[in-house]
Amino acid sequence: MTEIPRRVWLEISLETLTQNYRKIADAVAPADVLTVLKANAYGLGVLPIARALAQAGASGFGVAEPYEALQLLPLGKPVQILSSILPEEIGPMVAAGVTLPVTDLATARLISAAAVRQGKTATVHFKLDTGMSRLGILAAEAPAVIRDACRLPGLFCEGIFSHFPFAYESGSELTNHQMDLFCAILDDLARDGITFAKRHIANSDAINNFPRACQPPFNVVRTGINLHGSFDTSGKRTLHVKPVLALKTRLTAIRTLPAGTGIGYGHTYRLACPTRVGTVSAGYADGLPLALSNRGYLLIRGVPCPVLGRISMDYTTVSLESVPDAAVGDEVTCLGGEGLHALTVEDWAALKNTHPYEIICSFGNRVERRYV
Ligand SMILES: Cc1ncc(COP(=O)(O)O)c(C=O)c1O
């Protein structure tokens, strides 16, 4: 069967991604950059993104769970699970050579036993809970737990890391306190000759807001959202990274409707005068936030066309009054574009009252990912 182009597509610029990676790597050098590609590279499609980053020089990939780790192993770079590991996942992950997080002594023992059983050495990074309160060895218990774990056979204790809940808040006391705790644990362990080749705490926000988190003793940073040219909603933006994506679709119908016509579900918009309206072939199933209803705009021929009425699952209605030459089949830019009217992930996040991560992770399944 001949392939019919999809109605809605995400254009992802691998060149911009590569430039973003280089900007991050230059900003934190000599620290290494671990690129965080969990959740299918935040929904953008993990393999093309990983290949481009590997070519750009990424030292390794960070993921959330085993399924994601296995997808990336064929690229030949170190792959590291950053969150937790369940007992039944340990054997296969040790066999595959994935770098594993140690979040408590019991996990360290299971990893050690699996490695010994398989005649292998498992590479591990100790995950410290210095204030995120999600996963990891509590700071107060860390020196004792790590000392015990380091005596176990079959482990290569390569790294130690932690995570920030407030890295977007420059000067946040908690963030500085977390780094102090981390350093105190390193000093404590060093007295017994226990040191780690890789020490990391910074995510994208910290790279922008806490230069200290990218300097010794820290020598690796983990970045996800900055690779895509986005930032958390608050906080400084010191890196000049650029958006990598544009969400596009087609104009599927044009009609002139009379004054008084109610538009879409619930008739939340009523035309004040005869209006040329366009029906655009993308809706909330594709990732358009419902919050754009009666508030956002889409770009047709570079001209902003206000959204009329409520966004539906597959379609969005816009006013074409400012773009009289619009024609059925025209390309429509829902997100992205150039110049004054460019629509950013951050604009949508503000409209939806959420953060950019949720916007990037919310593009629908039927949206084709096109790498340009
Ligand atoms: C442990 C860990 N490190 C790093 C990151 C990357 O974060 P960001 O996308 O803000 O750079 C994440 C993502 O949430 C994470 O969970």
The ligand as a Gaussian input file, in Angstrom:
#p B3LYP/6-31G(d) Opt

LIG

0 1
 C       17.642000      11.817000      38.195000
 C       17.461000      12.761000      37.059000
 N       18.525000      13.409000      36.568000
 C       18.430000      14.268000      35.537000
 C       17.204000      14.533000      34.944000
 C       17.164000      15.497000      33.783000
 O       16.419000      16.634000      34.125000
 P       16.300000      17.863000      33.137000
 O       15.433000      17.437000      32.017000
 O       15.643000      18.901000      33.995000
 O       17.662000      18.220000      32.699000
 C       16.070000      13.903000      35.431000
 C       14.765000      14.198000      34.841000
 O       13.771000      14.406000      35.468000
 C       16.197000      12.993000      36.520000
 O       15.130000      12.352000      37.017000

